[in-house]
C-alpha cells in the first residue's frame, strides 16, 4: 500500500515536536526528511549539520551538493529520492551521534521505511550502516554491495562528506552509484514480478541470476 502525503507529513510533524533526547535543547529545528512519497530510493545519512539545522532539509550543504552530483552521474534525479538521517536533530559541533540519540530517533526511521517501502535504501556512511545493518561489516568492505536483509535491499556507500576531505573517494562513490542504478532496475523488475504473484524465494533466485554482487543477511 502506497503511503499518502498526509501520512508522511504527520510523521514529519511528530519529528519536529520530539523532545525525546537532549538534542532538542540545542537544535534550531528538527530535520525529518525530504522527498516524494512515491520515492523508490531512500538515502539515509548520519545527522543534520549546520546548514540543515538552519534550513530544515537534509543534505543542503557541500555534502548535499556532491550527493546531487553523484546521483546525476548515475542517471538519478534527487527530486525522485527521499532523503533522511538516522538522527533528526543536529548534534552540537557536528559530533557523532551518541547511542541514546540514535535510539531515541530509531522508531522515526523505521516508520519512514515502512511508510515509503523503498526498493533500494542507500546507507550513507558507517553510522547509517551500523544502525540499519548491525553486525554486517565495515563500510570499507561493503561499499557498493547490494545487501538483502528482511526483504529489503540496502546499498552501503561512503558518506559524501568523506569525499570532500578525501578526493580519492569521489571516484569510488561515482562507481558505486552506477551500480546502484543497476540494483534499482533489478528491484523494480522484482516489484513487478511480485505484483504478478511470484514468491519471495523465487524473487531472490531471479535477483541473484540477474547478476551483480549481493549479500543476504537473515
N, C-alpha and C positions, 0 to 999 in steps of 0.2 A: 504494500500500500504506500503510495507516494505521500510524503509529508506535505502539509499545506503551509503557506507563508505565515498564516496566523499561528500555527503551532511553533514554528521556529522563532517568530517574534516574541511569543510568550516565554519561551526558554531564554531568549536574549534578555528579556525584562527581568527574569529571576537572577540571571548572572549579574546584571547591573546593580541589583539591590542586595547582593550577597555580602554578608559580614561574617562568614564562617571562619576566616583566618585573619591574622593581623595585617595582611596586605591591604585590606580595605582602608586602613588608617592612613596610609601613605600614598595611595593612588590618586590620580586626578579623576579617572573614571575606569571602570572595568571594560575589557575588550572581549565581547562574547565570540565574535566570528563574523565573517562576511562572505557572501556568495549566494548563488541561487539555490532554491530548494530542489531544483532538478539536477544539481551537480552530480556528475558521475565520478568525479575525482575530488577527494578531500585531502588537503595538505595540513599537517599538524606540526607546529613548531614548539618552541620551548615556553616563551612568555613574552608579553609586550615589552617593548623598550620605551625610550623617552618619547619618540615620535608617536608611537602607537598609543601611549598613555594620554598624550595630548589630543590626538585626533579621534580616538575611539575605534580605530580599524586596525587589523593585523597587517604586518609586513608593509608598512608605508615608508620606511626609511631606505637606506642604501641597500640593505639585505633584501628588502622587498622589491626594489628596482631590479636587482640581479635575479631574483626569483622570476619576475615577469619576463626578463630576457631569456632565461633558461627554458621556461615554458614555451615561449615563442619559437625557440630554436628547435623544439620537438613538434612544432605544429599545433600547440595547445594554446588556448586563449584564457588568460587569467580570469576573465569575466565569466567563464563557464565553470570555475573551480570554487569550492567552498574552502576557506582558509580559517584556521583557528590555532589555538595553542593549548598545551596541557594545563597551563596556569593562565587565568584570565586577567590577572592584575600584575602590574609591573613590580618586580622585586626591587627594593632600594639599590641604587647604584648598579642596576642590571646584574646583580649577583645571581648565582644559580638558585633555582627554586629549592626550597627545603622540603623534605619528605612530607611534613604535615601540610604544607601548602599544596603540594601535588595531590595529596589525599583529599583535601577539602574541595578541590575542583574536579575530582575524578568523575563524580556522577554526572557533571555537566557534559564532559567529553563523551561519556558513554551514551548519554541521551542524544547528543548530536549525531553520533554514528548510527544509533538505532533509528532516528528520525529520517536521516537522509539516505541511508542504505547505499553508500557509495560503492562503485565497482572496484575502485583502487584507492587505497589510503597511503599517501606519501608521508613517511616519518622523517621529518627534517631535523637531523641531529640525534645525539646519543640520549638526550632526555626523553624525547618522544619515543625512541626505540625502547628504552627501558620501561617506560610507562605502559606501552601497548603490547610489547613482546618481551616480557621479563624473562631473563634466562636464555634468550635466543642466541646471544653472542654480541660481539662488539661491532660498532659501525664500520670500522676499517675492514672487517671481514665480510659484512653483509651488504655494504652499499651497492645499490643497483640490482640486488637479487629480488626475485619475487618470492615472498613468503606467504604461505597459506596457513591461516590459523582461525579456527572457529568459523569456517565457511566464509572468511573474508580474505582479501588479497592486500597485503602490505608490501611496500617497497621502501626500505630504509635508504636514506640519502644523506650525504653530508649537509650540514646546515649552510645555507648561502652565506651567512656571516663569516663562516670559516674561510670561504674562498676570497673574502675581502682582505684577509690577512695572509693568506697563503695562495698566491696566484696559481700555483700548480694544480690546485683542487678544481679550478674552474673547468678545465678540460675534462676532468673526471666527472664532474656534475653534468656537463653537456652530454657526455657519452651515456651516463646513467639515465638521463632524462629521455634520450632517444629510445632506450629500452622500455621506458615507461609507456611510450606511445604504443609499442607493440603489445605490452601487457594489457593496456586498456582495450585494444582491439580484441584480444582473446577474451577478456572479461565481458565485453559487450556481446560477443558471439555466444558465450556461455549463458548470459542472461536470456538471450533469445531462445536458446535450446531449453532452458529451464521453463520458460513460458510454454514450451511445447510439451512439457511433461517428463523430461529426462531426469533420472535420479541423481542425487549428489555424487555417488560413486562414479556414475557414467560421466558426469561433468568433469570430475577430476582426471579421469582417464583421457578424455578428449583434450583437456587443457595441457596435460603432460605431453600428449602426442603432437600438440601444436608447436612445440619447441620452446626454447628459452629456458634459462636456469630458473629453478624454483626449489623451495624447501617446504616441507609440510611439518607443522607443529601441532601436536594434539594435547 
